Each structure stands twice: as C-alpha cells, then as structure tokens.
Amino acid sequence: VYTACDDEQDEHYAALKDMETELKQMTNAIGQPYRLLALPWPGPKWSDDDRRLPATYANFLVVNEAVLVPIYDSLSDEDALEVISQAFPGYEIFGIPCSSLIERGGSLHCITMQLPEGVLLQA
C-alpha cells in the first residue's frame, strides 16, 4: 500500500505522484511488478494554531489477526478501510479515531511498540 493524493493543489501532491511513478516501475527479484494499492488522501488537517498535521492512513498497525487503521472524520475514511481490507484479506479491520493523536505529531503506529507474538516467551 502507498499513499496517493489526487488534490493537485496540495503541497504534497508532486512528491506523492513522483513516489507513485517510482513504485509502478519497481519489480521483485524475478522481474514481476508489485501489486500496488493506493490509500486515499484524508485531506489536510490543521491544528488550532494553523500547523499542518500528519494525517495519513498509512500509519496503520497490524496486530495478530487485525489491522487498526487511523481515521480522521474524513470523507475518505471508508475508502481507506476498504483498501486496507484488500491488502489484508482475512484480517479484521478496525477504524480508530486519531484526530487527537496527530496533534502530537504522529498517529496510531507511531505510539506503539510492536512485539511479535512469542517474543516475550523468549525473555
């Protein structure tokens, strides 16, 4: 999955479009293209003091048989959940409201410490 932006007026549009072009040119070790799924852009989110906040659906978290996806009360939230469900068939997909988290400079994945299953048993 990758983040795509369809708003040509957005300050991140050009960089994300360039990244998309690069990803589409990449292949795996045997020359096959990757299966790419574009996450929608949630649109710009702003703090009370006019700072652009880091809203992105790519800050999701995979936990065992579930995927927790940040949502931002945006029109594209449902589309993002659908893309993630395509990327993770068989997993339960949960939208987690994260507008307050991005006020702190990160989102769902940023605030976690991932420990693969069984890692604590080895300690």
CNS distance restraints for C-alpha pairs under 8 A (distance, minus, plus):
assign (resid   1 and name CA) (resid  36 and name CA) 5.81 0.50 0.50
assign (resid   1 and name CA) (resid  37 and name CA) 4.66 0.50 0.50
assign (resid   1 and name CA) (resid  38 and name CA) 5.73 0.50 0.50
assign (resid   1 and name CA) (resid  39 and name CA) 6.49 0.50 0.50
assign (resid   1 and name CA) (resid  58 and name CA) 7.63 0.50 0.50
assign (resid   1 and name CA) (resid  84 and name CA) 7.92 0.50 0.50
assign (resid   1 and name CA) (resid  87 and name CA) 7.23 0.50 0.50
assign (resid   2 and name CA) (resid  20 and name CA) 7.72 0.50 0.50
assign (resid   2 and name CA) (resid  36 and name CA) 7.34 0.50 0.50
assign (resid   2 and name CA) (resid  37 and name CA) 6.42 0.50 0.50
assign (resid   2 and name CA) (resid  38 and name CA) 5.19 0.50 0.50
assign (resid   2 and name CA) (resid  39 and name CA) 5.76 0.50 0.50
assign (resid   2 and name CA) (resid  58 and name CA) 6.95 0.50 0.50
assign (resid   3 and name CA) (resid  16 and name CA) 7.08 0.50 0.50
assign (resid   3 and name CA) (resid  38 and name CA) 5.72 0.50 0.50
assign (resid   3 and name CA) (resid  39 and name CA) 4.76 0.50 0.50
assign (resid   3 and name CA) (resid  40 and name CA) 6.26 0.50 0.50
assign (resid   3 and name CA) (resid  41 and name CA) 6.64 0.50 0.50
assign (resid   3 and name CA) (resid  56 and name CA) 7.61 0.50 0.50
assign (resid   3 and name CA) (resid  57 and name CA) 7.61 0.50 0.50
assign (resid   3 and name CA) (resid  58 and name CA) 6.62 0.50 0.50
assign (resid   4 and name CA) (resid  16 and name CA) 6.07 0.50 0.50
assign (resid   4 and name CA) (resid  17 and name CA) 7.01 0.50 0.50
assign (resid   4 and name CA) (resid  20 and name CA) 7.25 0.50 0.50
assign (resid   4 and name CA) (resid  38 and name CA) 5.66 0.50 0.50
assign (resid   4 and name CA) (resid  39 and name CA) 5.85 0.50 0.50
assign (resid   4 and name CA) (resid  40 and name CA) 5.63 0.50 0.50
assign (resid   4 and name CA) (resid  41 and name CA) 6.01 0.50 0.50
assign (resid   5 and name CA) (resid  10 and name CA) 7.94 0.50 0.50
assign (resid   5 and name CA) (resid  12 and name CA) 7.57 0.50 0.50
assign (resid   5 and name CA) (resid  13 and name CA) 5.60 0.50 0.50
assign (resid   5 and name CA) (resid  16 and name CA) 6.56 0.50 0.50
assign (resid   5 and name CA) (resid  17 and name CA) 7.29 0.50 0.50
assign (resid   5 and name CA) (resid  40 and name CA) 6.54 0.50 0.50
assign (resid   5 and name CA) (resid  41 and name CA) 5.15 0.50 0.50
assign (resid   6 and name CA) (resid  13 and name CA) 7.10 0.50 0.50
assign (resid   6 and name CA) (resid  41 and name CA) 7.41 0.50 0.50
assign (resid   7 and name CA) (resid  13 and name CA) 6.49 0.50 0.50
assign (resid   8 and name CA) (resid  13 and name CA) 5.65 0.50 0.50
assign (resid   8 and name CA) (resid  14 and name CA) 7.67 0.50 0.50
assign (resid   9 and name CA) (resid  13 and name CA) 7.11 0.50 0.50
assign (resid  12 and name CA) (resid  16 and name CA) 6.15 0.50 0.50
assign (resid  13 and name CA) (resid  17 and name CA) 6.02 0.50 0.50
assign (resid  14 and name CA) (resid  18 and name CA) 6.13 0.50 0.50
assign (resid  15 and name CA) (resid  19 and name CA) 6.22 0.50 0.50
assign (resid  16 and name CA) (resid  20 and name CA) 6.14 0.50 0.50
assign (resid  17 and name CA) (resid  21 and name CA) 6.29 0.50 0.50
assign (resid  18 and name CA) (resid  22 and name CA) 6.32 0.50 0.50
assign (resid  19 and name CA) (resid  23 and name CA) 6.14 0.50 0.50
assign (resid  20 and name CA) (resid  24 and name CA) 6.21 0.50 0.50
assign (resid  21 and name CA) (resid  25 and name CA) 6.54 0.50 0.50
assign (resid  22 and name CA) (resid  26 and name CA) 6.54 0.50 0.50
assign (resid  24 and name CA) (resid  33 and name CA) 7.23 0.50 0.50
assign (resid  24 and name CA) (resid  34 and name CA) 7.53 0.50 0.50
assign (resid  24 and name CA) (resid  36 and name CA) 7.72 0.50 0.50
assign (resid  25 and name CA) (resid  33 and name CA) 7.37 0.50 0.50
assign (resid  26 and name CA) (resid  33 and name CA) 6.17 0.50 0.50
assign (resid  26 and name CA) (resid  34 and name CA) 7.03 0.50 0.50
assign (resid  27 and name CA) (resid  31 and name CA) 5.02 0.50 0.50
assign (resid  27 and name CA) (resid  32 and name CA) 5.02 0.50 0.50
assign (resid  27 and name CA) (resid  33 and name CA) 4.32 0.50 0.50
assign (resid  27 and name CA) (resid  34 and name CA) 5.96 0.50 0.50
assign (resid  28 and name CA) (resid  32 and name CA) 5.45 0.50 0.50
assign (resid  28 and name CA) (resid  33 and name CA) 6.38 0.50 0.50
assign (resid  28 and name CA) (resid  34 and name CA) 6.76 0.50 0.50
assign (resid  37 and name CA) (resid  83 and name CA) 6.71 0.50 0.50
assign (resid  37 and name CA) (resid  87 and name CA) 7.31 0.50 0.50
assign (resid  38 and name CA) (resid  83 and name CA) 7.26 0.50 0.50
assign (resid  39 and name CA) (resid  57 and name CA) 6.82 0.50 0.50
assign (resid  39 and name CA) (resid  58 and name CA) 7.29 0.50 0.50
assign (resid  39 and name CA) (resid  79 and name CA) 7.86 0.50 0.50
assign (resid  39 and name CA) (resid  80 and name CA) 5.67 0.50 0.50
assign (resid  39 and name CA) (resid  83 and name CA) 6.30 0.50 0.50
assign (resid  39 and name CA) (resid  84 and name CA) 7.87 0.50 0.50
assign (resid  40 and name CA) (resid  57 and name CA) 7.64 0.50 0.50
assign (resid  40 and name CA) (resid  76 and name CA) 6.38 0.50 0.50
assign (resid  40 and name CA) (resid  79 and name CA) 6.90 0.50 0.50
assign (resid  40 and name CA) (resid  80 and name CA) 5.93 0.50 0.50
assign (resid  41 and name CA) (resid  56 and name CA) 6.89 0.50 0.50
assign (resid  41 and name CA) (resid  57 and name CA) 7.66 0.50 0.50
assign (resid  41 and name CA) (resid  76 and name CA) 7.07 0.50 0.50
assign (resid  42 and name CA) (resid  55 and name CA) 6.72 0.50 0.50
assign (resid  42 and name CA) (resid  56 and name CA) 6.51 0.50 0.50
assign (resid  42 and name CA) (resid  57 and name CA) 7.46 0.50 0.50
assign (resid  42 and name CA) (resid  72 and name CA) 7.17 0.50 0.50
assign (resid  42 and name CA) (resid  74 and name CA) 5.88 0.50 0.50
assign (resid  42 and name CA) (resid  75 and name CA) 7.40 0.50 0.50
assign (resid  42 and name CA) (resid  76 and name CA) 5.72 0.50 0.50
assign (resid  42 and name CA) (resid  77 and name CA) 7.05 0.50 0.50
assign (resid  43 and name CA) (resid  55 and name CA) 7.83 0.50 0.50
assign (resid  43 and name CA) (resid  74 and name CA) 7.51 0.50 0.50
assign (resid  44 and name CA) (resid  52 and name CA) 6.85 0.50 0.50
assign (resid  44 and name CA) (resid  53 and name CA) 7.30 0.50 0.50
assign (resid  44 and name CA) (resid  55 and name CA) 7.27 0.50 0.50
assign (resid  45 and name CA) (resid  52 and name CA) 6.00 0.50 0.50
assign (resid  45 and name CA) (resid  53 and name CA) 5.41 0.50 0.50
assign (resid  45 and name CA) (resid  54 and name CA) 7.58 0.50 0.50
assign (resid  45 and name CA) (resid  55 and name CA) 6.61 0.50 0.50
assign (resid  46 and name CA) (resid  50 and name CA) 5.56 0.50 0.50
assign (resid  46 and name CA) (resid  51 and name CA) 5.49 0.50 0.50
assign (resid  46 and name CA) (resid  52 and name CA) 4.75 0.50 0.50
assign (resid  46 and name CA) (resid  53 and name CA) 5.49 0.50 0.50
assign (resid  47 and name CA) (resid  51 and name CA) 5.16 0.50 0.50
assign (resid  47 and name CA) (resid  52 and name CA) 6.56 0.50 0.50
assign (resid  47 and name CA) (resid  53 and name CA) 6.54 0.50 0.50
assign (resid  47 and name CA) (resid 103 and name CA) 6.58 0.50 0.50
assign (resid  53 and name CA) (resid 102 and name CA) 5.89 0.50 0.50
assign (resid  53 and name CA) (resid 103 and name CA) 6.47 0.50 0.50
assign (resid  53 and name CA) (resid 105 and name CA) 6.87 0.50 0.50
assign (resid  54 and name CA) (resid 102 and name CA) 5.87 0.50 0.50
assign (resid  54 and name CA) (resid 105 and name CA) 6.45 0.50 0.50
assign (resid  54 and name CA) (resid 106 and name CA) 6.36 0.50 0.50
assign (resid  54 and name CA) (resid 107 and name CA) 7.63 0.50 0.50
assign (resid  55 and name CA) (resid  72 and name CA) 7.32 0.50 0.50
assign (resid  55 and name CA) (resid  99 and name CA) 7.78 0.50 0.50
assign (resid  55 and name CA) (resid 102 and name CA) 6.41 0.50 0.50
assign (resid  55 and name CA) (resid 107 and name CA) 7.40 0.50 0.50
assign (resid  56 and name CA) (resid  70 and name CA) 7.49 0.50 0.50
assign (resid  57 and name CA) (resid  69 and name CA) 6.44 0.50 0.50
assign (resid  57 and name CA) (resid  70 and name CA) 5.70 0.50 0.50
assign (resid  57 and name CA) (resid  71 and name CA) 6.89 0.50 0.50
assign (resid  57 and name CA) (resid  80 and name CA) 6.64 0.50 0.50
assign (resid  58 and name CA) (resid  69 and name CA) 7.97 0.50 0.50
assign (resid  59 and name CA) (resid  69 and name CA) 7.15 0.50 0.50
assign (resid  59 and name CA) (resid  70 and name CA) 6.68 0.50 0.50
assign (resid  59 and name CA) (resid 107 and name CA) 6.22 0.50 0.50
assign (resid  59 and name CA) (resid 108 and name CA) 5.99 0.50 0.50
assign (resid  59 and name CA) (resid 109 and name CA) 5.21 0.50 0.50
assign (resid  59 and name CA) (resid 110 and name CA) 7.30 0.50 0.50
assign (resid  60 and name CA) (resid  67 and name CA) 6.85 0.50 0.50
assign (resid  60 and name CA) (resid  68 and name CA) 5.62 0.50 0.50
assign (resid  60 and name CA) (resid  69 and name CA) 4.50 0.50 0.50
assign (resid  60 and name CA) (resid  70 and name CA) 6.05 0.50 0.50
assign (resid  60 and name CA) (resid 108 and name CA) 6.29 0.50 0.50
assign (resid  60 and name CA) (resid 109 and name CA) 5.70 0.50 0.50
assign (resid  61 and name CA) (resid  67 and name CA) 5.62 0.50 0.50
assign (resid  61 and name CA) (resid  68 and name CA) 5.10 0.50 0.50
assign (resid  61 and name CA) (resid  69 and name CA) 6.56 0.50 0.50
assign (resid  61 and name CA) (resid 108 and name CA) 6.86 0.50 0.50
assign (resid  61 and name CA) (resid 109 and name CA) 5.35 0.50 0.50
assign (resid  62 and name CA) (resid  66 and name CA) 5.96 0.50 0.50
assign (resid  62 and name CA) (resid  67 and name CA) 4.45 0.50 0.50
assign (resid  62 and name CA) (resid  68 and name CA) 6.37 0.50 0.50
assign (resid  63 and name CA) (resid  67 and name CA) 6.04 0.50 0.50
assign (resid  63 and name CA) (resid  68 and name CA) 7.54 0.50 0.50
assign (resid  64 and name CA) (resid 117 and name CA) 7.61 0.50 0.50
assign (resid  65 and name CA) (resid  90 and name CA) 7.74 0.50 0.50
assign (resid  65 and name CA) (resid  91 and name CA) 5.11 0.50 0.50
assign (resid  65 and name CA) (resid  92 and name CA) 6.46 0.50 0.50
assign (resid  66 and name CA) (resid  91 and name CA) 4.94 0.50 0.50
assign (resid  66 and name CA) (resid  92 and name CA) 4.52 0.50 0.50
assign (resid  66 and name CA) (resid  93 and name CA) 5.81 0.50 0.50
assign (resid  66 and name CA) (resid  94 and name CA) 7.44 0.50 0.50
assign (resid  67 and name CA) (resid  84 and name CA) 7.95 0.50 0.50
assign (resid  67 and name CA) (resid  88 and name CA) 7.86 0.50 0.50
assign (resid  67 and name CA) (resid  91 and name CA) 6.65 0.50 0.50
assign (resid  67 and name CA) (resid  92 and name CA) 6.22 0.50 0.50
assign (resid  67 and name CA) (resid  93 and name CA) 4.95 0.50 0.50
assign (resid  67 and name CA) (resid  94 and name CA) 6.23 0.50 0.50
assign (resid  68 and name CA) (resid  93 and name CA) 6.15 0.50 0.50
assign (resid  68 and name CA) (resid  94 and name CA) 4.93 0.50 0.50
assign (resid  68 and name CA) (resid  95 and name CA) 6.00 0.50 0.50
assign (resid  68 and name CA) (resid  96 and name CA) 6.42 0.50 0.50
assign (resid  68 and name CA) (resid 108 and name CA) 7.91 0.50 0.50
assign (resid  69 and name CA) (resid  81 and name CA) 7.03 0.50 0.50
assign (resid  69 and name CA) (resid  84 and name CA) 7.97 0.50 0.50
assign (resid  69 and name CA) (resid  93 and name CA) 7.21 0.50 0.50
assign (resid  69 and name CA) (resid  94 and name CA) 5.98 0.50 0.50
assign (resid  69 and name CA) (resid  95 and name CA) 4.83 0.50 0.50
assign (resid  69 and name CA) (resid  96 and name CA) 5.79 0.50 0.50
assign (resid  69 and name CA) (resid 108 and name CA) 7.53 0.50 0.50
assign (resid  70 and name CA) (resid  95 and name CA) 5.82 0.50 0.50
assign (resid  70 and name CA) (resid  96 and name CA) 4.93 0.50 0.50
assign (resid  70 and name CA) (resid  97 and name CA) 5.90 0.50 0.50
assign (resid  70 and name CA) (resid  98 and name CA) 5.48 0.50 0.50
assign (resid  70 and name CA) (resid 107 and name CA) 7.03 0.50 0.50
assign (resid  70 and name CA) (resid 108 and name CA) 6.07 0.50 0.50
assign (resid  71 and name CA) (resid  77 and name CA) 5.63 0.50 0.50
assign (resid  71 and name CA) (resid  95 and name CA) 5.77 0.50 0.50
assign (resid  71 and name CA) (resid  96 and name CA) 5.64 0.50 0.50
assign (resid  71 and name CA) (resid  97 and name CA) 4.91 0.50 0.50
assign (resid  71 and name CA) (resid  98 and name CA) 5.79 0.50 0.50
assign (resid  71 and name CA) (resid  99 and name CA) 7.41 0.50 0.50
assign (resid  72 and name CA) (resid  77 and name CA) 6.88 0.50 0.50
assign (resid  72 and name CA) (resid  97 and name CA) 5.90 0.50 0.50
assign (resid  72 and name CA) (resid  98 and name CA) 5.88 0.50 0.50
assign (resid  72 and name CA) (resid  99 and name CA) 5.25 0.50 0.50
assign (resid  73 and name CA) (resid  77 and name CA) 6.84 0.50 0.50
assign (resid  73 and name CA) (resid  97 and name CA) 7.43 0.50 0.50
assign (resid  73 and name CA) (resid  99 and name CA) 7.74 0.50 0.50
assign (resid  76 and name CA) (resid  80 and name CA) 6.22 0.50 0.50
assign (resid  77 and name CA) (resid  81 and name CA) 6.39 0.50 0.50
assign (resid  78 and name CA) (resid  82 and name CA) 6.31 0.50 0.50
assign (resid  79 and name CA) (resid  83 and name CA) 6.33 0.50 0.50
assign (resid  80 and name CA) (resid  84 and name CA) 6.25 0.50 0.50
assign (resid  81 and name CA) (resid  85 and name CA) 6.15 0.50 0.50
assign (resid  81 and name CA) (resid  93 and name CA) 6.95 0.50 0.50
assign (resid  81 and name CA) (resid  94 and name CA) 7.79 0.50 0.50
assign (resid  81 and name CA) (resid  95 and name CA) 7.01 0.50 0.50
assign (resid  82 and name CA) (resid  86 and name CA) 6.37 0.50 0.50
assign (resid  83 and name CA) (resid  87 and name CA) 6.36 0.50 0.50
assign (resid  84 and name CA) (resid  88 and name CA) 6.11 0.50 0.50
assign (resid  84 and name CA) (resid  93 and name CA) 7.47 0.50 0.50
assign (resid  85 and name CA) (resid  89 and name CA) 5.81 0.50 0.50
assign (resid  85 and name CA) (resid  91 and name CA) 7.26 0.50 0.50
assign (resid  85 and name CA) (resid  92 and name CA) 7.86 0.50 0.50
assign (resid  85 and name CA) (resid  93 and name CA) 6.39 0.50 0.50
assign (resid  98 and name CA) (resid 102 and name CA) 6.51 0.50 0.50
assign (resid  98 and name CA) (resid 107 and name CA) 6.33 0.50 0.50
assign (resid  98 and name CA) (resid 108 and name CA) 6.89 0.50 0.50
assign (resid  99 and name CA) (resid 103 and name CA) 6.98 0.50 0.50
assign (resid 100 and name CA) (resid 104 and name CA) 7.50 0.50 0.50
assign (resid 101 and name CA) (resid 105 and name CA) 7.20 0.50 0.50
assign (resid 101 and name CA) (resid 106 and name CA) 6.26 0.50 0.50
assign (resid 101 and name CA) (resid 107 and name CA) 5.35 0.50 0.50
assign (resid 101 and name CA) (resid 108 and name CA) 7.37 0.50 0.50
assign (resid 102 and name CA) (resid 106 and name CA) 4.88 0.50 0.50
assign (resid 102 and name CA) (resid 107 and name CA) 5.30 0.50 0.50
assign (resid 106 and name CA) (resid 110 and name CA) 5.55 0.50 0.50
assign (resid 106 and name CA) (resid 111 and name CA) 7.31 0.50 0.50
assign (resid 107 and name CA) (resid 111 and name CA) 6.63 0.50 0.50
assign (resid 108 and name CA) (resid 112 and name CA) 7.04 0.50 0.50
assign (resid 115 and name CA) (resid 119 and name CA) 6.37 0.50 0.50
assign (resid 115 and name CA) (resid 120 and name CA) 7.85 0.50 0.50
assign (resid 118 and name CA) (resid 122 and name CA) 6.96 0.50 0.50
assign (resid 119 and name CA) (resid 123 and name CA) 7.20 0.50 0.50
